[in-house]
Amino acid sequence: MPSTSPSRPQDRFDDDDYPAYTMGRAAEMIGATPAFLRAIGEARLITPLRSEGGHRRYSRYQLRIAARARELVDQGTPVGAACRIVILEDQLGEALRLNEELRRTTPEVDTASSS
């Protein structure tokens, strides 16, 4: 989930959601082509921000997602299916995180003594 913008420019380096990378640099970083990034964008796996000039800009978080999709595609999974898998993995991870958080914050009820 996107975080609020950091107050100091140097803080952007630590912000996983800051769209710091151009399409060419992003593709280079994950070992893919710009066409691959466009394809996963069309599949709505990631939605890059657009610069004032209309150029796509990617965050580190988006690049991690794109890299995971690329791993699946490299293993022979079609792009559309890879995108669905990555989305489901992300949803599962978030659900597990929320469950763990609820376990830590919810007091246990002793069902044996309440009978």
DSSP file (Angstrom, degrees, kcal/mol; ACC not computed):
  #  RESIDUE AA STRUCTURE BP1 BP2  ACC     N-H-->O    O-->H-N    N-H-->O    O-->H-N    TCO  KAPPA ALPHA  PHI   PSI    X-CA   Y-CA   Z-CA
    1    1 A M              0   0    0      0, 0.0    16,-0.1     0, 0.0     2,-0.0   0.000 360.0 360.0 360.0 135.3    0.0    0.0    0.0
    2    2 A P        -     0   0    0      0, 0.0     2,-0.2     0, 0.0     3,-0.1  -0.333 360.0-145.5 -63.0 137.9    1.4    3.4   -0.9
    3    3 A S        -     0   0    0      1,-0.1     2,-0.1    -2,-0.0    12,-0.0  -0.516  30.1 -83.9 -95.7 168.7    2.7    5.4    2.1
    4    4 A T        -     0   0    0     -2,-0.2    -1,-0.1     1,-0.1    13,-0.1  -0.386  58.7 -89.7 -68.8 153.3    2.6    9.1    2.5
    5    5 A S        -     0   0    0      1,-0.1    -1,-0.1    -3,-0.1     7,-0.0  -0.392  45.1-110.1 -66.6 136.5    5.4   11.0    0.8
    6    6 A P        -     0   0    0      0, 0.0    -1,-0.1     0, 0.0     6,-0.1  -0.303  19.0-130.5 -63.7 152.2    8.4   11.5    3.0
    7    7 A S  S    S+     0   0    0     -3,-0.1    -2,-0.1     4,-0.1     3,-0.0   0.779  89.5  52.9 -78.7 -27.2    9.0   15.1    4.1
    8    8 A R  S >> S-     0   0    0      1,-0.1     3,-1.5     0, 0.0     4,-0.6  -0.895  80.9-130.1-112.2 140.0   12.7   15.3    3.1
    9    9 A P  G >4 S+     0   0    0      0, 0.0     3,-1.4     0, 0.0     4,-0.3   0.864 108.4  57.5 -54.5 -38.7   13.9   14.5   -0.5
   10   10 A Q  G >4 S+     0   0    0      1,-0.3     3,-1.1     2,-0.2     4,-0.3   0.759  95.1  66.6 -66.2 -22.1   16.7   12.2    0.9
   11   11 A D  G X4 S+     0   0    0     -3,-1.5     3,-1.5     1,-0.2     4,-0.5   0.726  83.4  75.4 -68.7 -20.5   14.0   10.1    2.7
   12   12 A R  G X< S+     0   0    0     -3,-1.4     3,-0.9    -4,-0.6     6,-0.3   0.790  82.8  66.7 -62.4 -26.6   12.6    9.0   -0.8
   13   13 A F  G <  S+     0   0    0     -3,-1.1    -1,-0.3    -4,-0.3    -2,-0.2   0.785 104.6  43.8 -64.3 -25.7   15.6    6.7   -1.1
   14   14 A D  G <  S+     0   0    0     -3,-1.5     2,-0.7    -4,-0.3    -1,-0.3   0.486  91.3 100.8 -94.7  -5.1   14.1    4.6    1.8
   15   15 A D    X   -     0   0    0     -3,-0.9     3,-1.3    -4,-0.5    45,-0.3  -0.737  54.6-164.0 -89.8 111.3   10.5    4.8    0.5
   16   16 A D  T 3  S+     0   0    0     -2,-0.7    45,-2.4     1,-0.2    46,-0.4   0.705  90.4  51.8 -64.2 -20.0    9.6    1.5   -1.3
   17   17 A D  T 3  S+     0   0    0     42,-0.2    -1,-0.2    43,-0.2    42,-0.1   0.458  78.6 112.5 -98.6  -2.1    6.6    3.2   -2.9
   18   18 A Y  S <  S-     0   0    0     -3,-1.3     2,-1.9    -6,-0.3    42,-0.4  -0.597  71.1-130.0 -74.7 124.5    8.5    6.2   -4.4
   19   19 A P        +     0   0    0      0, 0.0    40,-0.3     0, 0.0    -1,-0.1  -0.498  52.9 145.8 -77.5  81.4    8.4    6.0   -8.2
   20   20 A A        +     0   0    0     -2,-1.9     2,-0.4    38,-0.6    39,-0.2   0.616  41.5  78.7 -94.6 -15.5   12.1    6.5   -8.7
   21   21 A Y  E     -A   58   0A   0     37,-2.5    37,-3.0    -3,-0.2     2,-0.0  -0.826  66.0-137.9-112.1 133.7   12.9    4.3  -11.8
   22   22 A T  E  >  -A   57   0A   0     -2,-0.4     4,-3.0    35,-0.2     5,-0.2  -0.288  36.1-103.1 -72.5 166.4   12.3    4.9  -15.4
   23   23 A M  H  > S+     0   0    0     33,-0.7     4,-2.7     1,-0.2     5,-0.2   0.923 121.5  49.3 -59.3 -45.2   11.0    2.0  -17.6
   24   24 A G  H  > S+     0   0    0      1,-0.2     4,-2.1     2,-0.2    -1,-0.2   0.921 114.8  43.4 -61.8 -44.7   14.4    1.4  -19.1
   25   25 A R  H  > S+     0   0    0      2,-0.2     4,-2.4     1,-0.2    -1,-0.2   0.898 113.9  51.6 -67.9 -40.6   16.2    1.3  -15.8
   26   26 A A  H  X S+     0   0    0     -4,-3.0     4,-1.7     2,-0.2    -2,-0.2   0.925 110.6  48.0 -61.8 -45.5   13.4   -0.8  -14.2
   27   27 A A  H  X>S+     0   0    0     -4,-2.7     5,-2.8    -5,-0.2     4,-0.7   0.918 112.2  49.8 -61.6 -43.7   13.6   -3.3  -17.0
   28   28 A E  H ><5S+     0   0    0     -4,-2.1     3,-0.7    -5,-0.2    -1,-0.2   0.904 107.5  54.8 -60.9 -42.4   17.4   -3.5  -16.7
   29   29 A M  H 3<5S+     0   0    0     -4,-2.4    -1,-0.2     1,-0.2    -2,-0.2   0.845 115.9  36.4 -63.8 -35.0   17.2   -4.0  -12.9
   30   30 A I  H 3<5S-     0   0    0     -4,-1.7    -1,-0.2    -5,-0.1    -2,-0.2   0.394 112.4-114.4-100.4   4.0   14.9   -7.0  -13.2
   31   31 A G  T <<5S+     0   0    0     -3,-0.7    -3,-0.2    -4,-0.7     2,-0.2   0.858  77.6 113.8  70.1  35.5   16.5   -8.4  -16.3
   32   32 A A      < -     0   0    0     -5,-2.8    -1,-0.2    -6,-0.2    -2,-0.1  -0.589  65.3-103.1-123.8-174.7   13.4   -7.9  -18.5
   33   33 A T    >>  -     0   0    0     -2,-0.2     4,-1.7    -3,-0.1     3,-0.5  -0.755  29.8-112.9-108.2 159.2   12.4   -5.8  -21.4
   34   34 A P  H 3> S+     0   0    0      0, 0.0     4,-2.5     0, 0.0     5,-0.2   0.856 119.2  61.0 -56.3 -33.5   10.2   -2.7  -21.5
   35   35 A A  H 3> S+     0   0    0      1,-0.2     4,-2.4     2,-0.2     5,-0.1   0.882 101.4  52.2 -61.8 -37.4    7.7   -4.8  -23.4
   36   36 A F  H <> S+     0   0    0     -3,-0.5     4,-2.4     2,-0.2     5,-0.2   0.929 109.4  48.8 -63.6 -44.5    7.5   -7.2  -20.4
   37   37 A L  H  X S+     0   0    0     -4,-1.7     4,-1.5     1,-0.2    -2,-0.2   0.895 111.6  49.6 -62.8 -39.5    6.8   -4.2  -18.0
   38   38 A R  H  X S+     0   0    0     -4,-2.5     4,-2.6     2,-0.2    -1,-0.2   0.909 109.6  52.8 -63.6 -40.7    4.1   -2.9  -20.4
   39   39 A A  H  X S+     0   0    0     -4,-2.4     4,-1.8     1,-0.2    -2,-0.2   0.910 110.5  44.9 -63.4 -43.7    2.5   -6.4  -20.5
   40   40 A I  H  <>S+     0   0    0     -4,-2.4     5,-2.6     2,-0.2     6,-0.9   0.781 112.1  54.1 -74.3 -23.1    2.3   -6.8  -16.8
   41   41 A G  H ><5S+     0   0    0     -4,-1.5     3,-1.3    -5,-0.2    -2,-0.2   0.909 108.1  48.6 -69.4 -42.8    0.9   -3.2  -16.6
   42   42 A E  H 3<5S+     0   0    0     -4,-2.6    -2,-0.2     1,-0.3    -1,-0.2   0.831 108.7  53.8 -64.3 -32.2   -1.8   -4.2  -19.2
   43   43 A A  T 3<5S-     0   0    0     -4,-1.8    -1,-0.3    -5,-0.2    -2,-0.2   0.471 115.4-123.1 -79.2  -1.8   -2.5   -7.2  -17.0
   44   44 A R  T < 5S+     0   0    0     -3,-1.3    -3,-0.2     2,-0.3     3,-0.1   0.751  74.0 129.4  64.6  28.9   -2.9   -4.8  -14.1
   45   45 A L  S   <S+     0   0    0     -5,-2.6     2,-0.3     1,-0.3    -4,-0.2   0.920  82.8   7.1 -72.8 -44.5   -0.3   -6.4  -11.9
   46   46 A I        -     0   0    0     -6,-0.9    -1,-0.3    -9,-0.2    -2,-0.3  -0.968  63.9-153.8-133.7 152.1    1.4   -3.1  -11.4
   47   47 A T        -     0   0    0     -2,-0.3    15,-0.0    -3,-0.1    -6,-0.0  -0.901  20.2-149.3-126.2 100.9    0.4    0.4  -12.3
   48   48 A P        -     0   0    0      0, 0.0    10,-0.2     0, 0.0     2,-0.1  -0.334  19.4-113.1 -68.8 151.0    3.4    2.7  -12.7
   49   49 A L  E     -B   57   0A   0      8,-1.6     8,-2.6     1,-0.0     2,-0.4  -0.442  30.0-127.1 -73.5 157.1    3.1    6.4  -11.9
   50   50 A R  E     -B   56   0A   0      6,-0.2     6,-0.2    -2,-0.1    -1,-0.0  -0.912  14.4-133.2-110.4 137.0    3.4    8.7  -14.9
   51   51 A S    >   -     0   0    0      4,-2.8     3,-2.2    -2,-0.4     6,-0.0  -0.235  39.0 -93.7 -73.5 172.3    5.8   11.6  -14.9
   52   52 A E  T 3  S+     0   0    0      1,-0.3    -1,-0.1     2,-0.1    -2,-0.0   0.824 130.8  53.3 -57.8 -30.4    4.7   15.1  -16.0
   53   53 A G  T 3  S-     0   0    0      2,-0.1    -1,-0.3     1,-0.0    -2,-0.0   0.437 123.8-105.8 -84.1   0.0    6.0   14.1  -19.5
   54   54 A G  S <  S+     0   0    0     -3,-2.2     2,-0.2     1,-0.3    -2,-0.1   0.515  71.7 143.3  90.6   6.2    3.9   10.9  -19.5
   55   55 A H        -     0   0    0      1,-0.1    -4,-2.8    -5,-0.0    -1,-0.3  -0.562  54.8-109.6 -82.3 143.6    6.8    8.5  -18.9
   56   56 A R  E     - B   0  50A   0     -2,-0.2   -33,-0.7    -6,-0.2     2,-0.4  -0.481  32.8-167.6 -71.7 139.3    6.2    5.4  -16.7
   57   57 A R  E     -AB  22  49A   0     -8,-2.6    -8,-1.6    -2,-0.2     2,-0.3  -0.997   4.3-156.4-130.9 135.4    8.0    5.5  -13.3
   58   58 A Y  E     -A   21   0A   0    -37,-3.0   -37,-2.5    -2,-0.4   -38,-0.6  -0.846   5.3-141.6-117.1 147.0    8.4    2.4  -11.1
   59   59 A S     >  -     0   0    0     -2,-0.3     4,-2.0   -40,-0.3   -42,-0.2  -0.536  31.5-108.7 -96.0 167.7    8.9    2.0   -7.3
   60   60 A R  H  > S+     0   0    0    -42,-0.4     4,-2.0   -45,-0.3   -43,-0.2   0.883 120.8  55.0 -62.6 -38.3   11.1   -0.6   -5.6
   61   61 A Y  H  > S+     0   0    0    -45,-2.4     4,-1.8     1,-0.2    -1,-0.2   0.935 108.6  47.5 -60.2 -46.7    7.9   -2.4   -4.4
   62   62 A Q  H  > S+     0   0    0    -46,-0.4     4,-2.7     1,-0.2    -1,-0.2   0.864 109.4  54.2 -63.4 -35.7    6.6   -2.6   -8.0
   63   63 A L  H  X S+     0   0    0     -4,-2.0     4,-2.5     2,-0.2    -1,-0.2   0.861 105.3  52.7 -68.3 -34.6   10.0   -3.9   -9.2
   64   64 A R  H  X S+     0   0    0     -4,-2.0     4,-1.9     2,-0.2    -1,-0.2   0.919 112.0  46.1 -64.6 -41.6    9.9   -6.7   -6.6
   65   65 A I  H  X S+     0   0    0     -4,-1.8     4,-2.2     2,-0.2    -2,-0.2   0.927 113.5  48.7 -64.9 -45.1    6.4   -7.7   -7.9
   66   66 A A  H  X S+     0   0    0     -4,-2.7     4,-2.4     1,-0.2    -2,-0.2   0.888 109.2  53.2 -62.5 -39.5    7.6   -7.5  -11.5
   67   67 A A  H  X S+     0   0    0     -4,-2.5     4,-2.1     2,-0.2    -1,-0.2   0.886 108.0  50.3 -64.3 -38.8   10.7   -9.6  -10.7
   68   68 A R  H  X S+     0   0    0     -4,-1.9     4,-1.9     2,-0.2    -2,-0.2   0.922 110.6  49.3 -64.9 -43.5    8.5  -12.3   -9.2
   69   69 A A  H  X S+     0   0    0     -4,-2.2     4,-2.4     1,-0.2    -2,-0.2   0.903 109.3  52.9 -61.5 -40.2    6.3  -12.3  -12.3
   70   70 A R  H  X S+     0   0    0     -4,-2.4     4,-2.8     1,-0.2    -1,-0.2   0.892 104.7  55.3 -63.8 -39.3    9.4  -12.6  -14.4
   71   71 A E  H  X S+     0   0    0     -4,-2.1     4,-1.1     1,-0.2    -1,-0.2   0.929 110.2  46.1 -56.9 -45.4   10.6  -15.6  -12.4
   72   72 A L  H  <>S+     0   0    0     -4,-1.9     5,-2.3     1,-0.2     3,-0.4   0.908 112.5  49.3 -66.1 -42.0    7.3  -17.4  -13.2
   73   73 A V  H ><5S+     0   0    0     -4,-2.4     3,-1.9     1,-0.2    -1,-0.2   0.902 107.3  55.4 -63.4 -40.8    7.4  -16.4  -16.9
   74   74 A D  H 3<5S+     0   0    0     -4,-2.8    -1,-0.2     1,-0.3    -2,-0.2   0.771 103.9  56.0 -62.4 -25.3   11.0  -17.7  -17.1
   75   75 A Q  T 3<5S-     0   0    0     -4,-1.1    -1,-0.3    -3,-0.4    -2,-0.2   0.417 131.6 -93.3 -87.3   1.7    9.7  -21.0  -15.7
   76   76 A G  T < 5S+     0   0    0     -3,-1.9    -3,-0.2     1,-0.3    -2,-0.1   0.478  78.6 140.7 104.5   3.1    7.2  -21.2  -18.6
   77   77 A T      < -     0   0    0     -5,-2.3    -1,-0.3    -6,-0.1    -2,-0.1  -0.635  57.3-111.9 -79.3 132.5    4.1  -19.7  -17.0
   78   78 A P     >  -     0   0    0      0, 0.0     4,-2.9     0, 0.0     5,-0.2  -0.288  28.1-113.1 -60.3 151.3    2.1  -17.4  -19.4
   79   79 A V  H  > S+     0   0    0      1,-0.2     4,-2.4     2,-0.2     5,-0.2   0.902 115.0  50.0 -55.4 -47.3    2.3  -13.7  -18.5
   80   80 A G  H  > S+     0   0    0      1,-0.2     4,-1.9     2,-0.2    -1,-0.2   0.907 113.8  45.2 -60.2 -42.9   -1.5  -13.5  -17.6
   81   81 A A  H  > S+     0   0    0      2,-0.2     4,-2.6     1,-0.2    -1,-0.2   0.896 110.7  54.1 -68.1 -40.0   -1.3  -16.6  -15.3
   82   82 A A  H  X S+     0   0    0     -4,-2.9     4,-2.5     1,-0.2    -2,-0.2   0.909 107.9  50.8 -59.9 -41.6    2.0  -15.3  -13.7
   83   83 A C  H  X S+     0   0    0     -4,-2.4     4,-2.2    -5,-0.2    -1,-0.2   0.915 110.3  48.7 -63.3 -42.9    0.2  -12.0  -12.9
   84   84 A R  H  X S+     0   0    0     -4,-1.9     4,-2.5     2,-0.2    -2,-0.2   0.914 111.2  50.6 -63.4 -41.5   -2.7  -13.8  -11.3
   85   85 A I  H  X S+     0   0    0     -4,-2.6     4,-2.7     2,-0.2    -2,-0.2   0.931 110.5  48.6 -61.2 -46.4   -0.3  -16.0   -9.2
   86   86 A V  H  X S+     0   0    0     -4,-2.5     4,-2.3     1,-0.2    -1,-0.2   0.897 111.2  50.4 -62.8 -40.4    1.6  -13.0   -8.0
   87   87 A I  H  X S+     0   0    0     -4,-2.2     4,-2.5     2,-0.2    -1,-0.2   0.930 112.3  46.9 -62.5 -45.2   -1.6  -11.2   -7.0
   88   88 A L  H  X S+     0   0    0     -4,-2.5     4,-2.6     2,-0.2    -2,-0.2   0.891 111.2  51.5 -65.4 -39.2   -2.8  -14.3   -5.1
   89   89 A E  H  X S+     0   0    0     -4,-2.7     4,-2.5     2,-0.2    -1,-0.2   0.912 111.1  48.5 -61.7 -41.4    0.5  -14.7   -3.4
   90   90 A D  H  X S+     0   0    0     -4,-2.3     4,-2.2     2,-0.2    -2,-0.2   0.910 112.0  48.3 -65.2 -43.0    0.4  -11.1   -2.3
   91   91 A Q  H  X S+     0   0    0     -4,-2.5     4,-2.5     2,-0.2    -2,-0.2   0.906 111.8  49.9 -64.4 -41.5   -3.2  -11.5   -1.0
   92   92 A L  H  X S+     0   0    0     -4,-2.6     4,-2.7     2,-0.2     5,-0.2   0.930 109.8  50.8 -62.9 -45.3   -2.3  -14.6    0.9
   93   93 A G  H  X S+     0   0    0     -4,-2.5     4,-2.2     1,-0.2    -1,-0.2   0.903 111.6  47.8 -58.7 -42.0    0.7  -12.9    2.5
   94   94 A E  H  X S+     0   0    0     -4,-2.2     4,-2.5     2,-0.2    -1,-0.2   0.907 111.5  50.2 -66.8 -41.3   -1.4  -10.0    3.6
   95   95 A A  H  X S+     0   0    0     -4,-2.5     4,-2.5     2,-0.2    -2,-0.2   0.915 111.3  48.5 -63.1 -42.9   -4.1  -12.3    5.0
   96   96 A L  H  X S+     0   0    0     -4,-2.7     4,-2.3     2,-0.2    -1,-0.2   0.900 111.2  50.6 -63.3 -40.3   -1.4  -14.3    6.9
   97   97 A R  H  X S+     0   0    0     -4,-2.2     4,-2.2    -5,-0.2    -2,-0.2   0.921 111.8  47.1 -63.1 -44.1    0.0  -11.0    8.3
   98   98 A L  H  X S+     0   0    0     -4,-2.5     4,-2.5     2,-0.2    -2,-0.2   0.899 110.9  52.0 -65.7 -40.1   -3.4   -9.8    9.4
   99   99 A N  H  X S+     0   0    0     -4,-2.5     4,-2.4     2,-0.2    -2,-0.2   0.924 110.5  48.1 -61.1 -44.1   -4.2  -13.1   11.0
  100  100 A E  H  X S+     0   0    0     -4,-2.3     4,-2.0     1,-0.2    -1,-0.2   0.907 110.9  51.0 -63.3 -41.3   -0.9  -13.0   13.0
  101  101 A E  H  X S+     0   0    0     -4,-2.2     4,-1.6     1,-0.2    -1,-0.2   0.909 110.4  49.1 -62.4 -42.0   -1.6   -9.5   14.0
  102  102 A L  H  X S+     0   0    0     -4,-2.5     4,-2.0     1,-0.2    -2,-0.2   0.888 108.3  54.0 -64.8 -39.2   -5.1  -10.5   15.3
  103  103 A R  H  < S+     0   0    0     -4,-2.4    -1,-0.2     1,-0.2    -2,-0.2   0.888 110.4  47.1 -61.8 -38.6   -3.7  -13.4   17.2
  104  104 A R  H  < S+     0   0    0     -4,-2.0    -1,-0.2     1,-0.2    -2,-0.2   0.825 119.7  37.8 -73.0 -30.5   -1.2  -11.1   19.0
  105  105 A T  H  < S+     0   0    0     -4,-1.6    -2,-0.2    -5,-0.2    -1,-0.2   0.607 100.9  79.7-100.0 -12.6   -3.9   -8.5   19.9
  106  106 A T  S  < S-     0   0    0     -4,-2.0     2,-0.1    -5,-0.2     3,-0.1  -0.849  79.6-127.1-100.2 125.3   -6.9  -10.7   20.7
  107  107 A P        -     0   0    0      0, 0.0     2,-0.2     0, 0.0    -2,-0.1  -0.434  30.5-110.1 -68.0 141.8   -7.0  -12.3   24.1
  108  108 A E        -     0   0    0     -2,-0.1     2,-0.5    -5,-0.1    -5,-0.0  -0.477  25.5-139.3 -72.5 141.1   -7.5  -16.0   24.0
  109  109 A V        -     0   0    0     -2,-0.2     2,-1.1    -3,-0.1     3,-0.1  -0.888   9.8-135.6-102.7 128.4  -10.8  -17.3   25.3
  110  110 A D     >  -     0   0    0     -2,-0.5     4,-0.5     1,-0.2     3,-0.2  -0.722  24.0-179.4 -84.3 101.0  -10.7  -20.4   27.4
  111  111 A T  T  4 S+     0   0    0     -2,-1.1     4,-0.2     1,-0.2     3,-0.2   0.748  74.4  63.3 -75.1 -23.2  -13.6  -22.4   25.9
  112  112 A A  T >4 S+     0   0    0      1,-0.2     3,-0.7     2,-0.2    -1,-0.2   0.881 105.4  43.3 -70.0 -37.8  -13.1  -25.3   28.4
  113  113 A S  T 34 S+     0   0    0      1,-0.2    -1,-0.2    -3,-0.2    -2,-0.2   0.591 103.5  66.1 -85.1  -9.2  -13.9  -23.3   31.5
  114  114 A S  T 3<        0   0    0     -4,-0.5    -1,-0.2    -3,-0.2    -2,-0.2   0.463 360.0 360.0 -90.8   1.1  -16.9  -21.5   30.0
  115  115 A S    <         0   0    0     -3,-0.7    -1,-0.2    -4,-0.2    -2,-0.1   0.458 360.0 360.0 -85.3 360.0  -19.0  -24.7   29.7
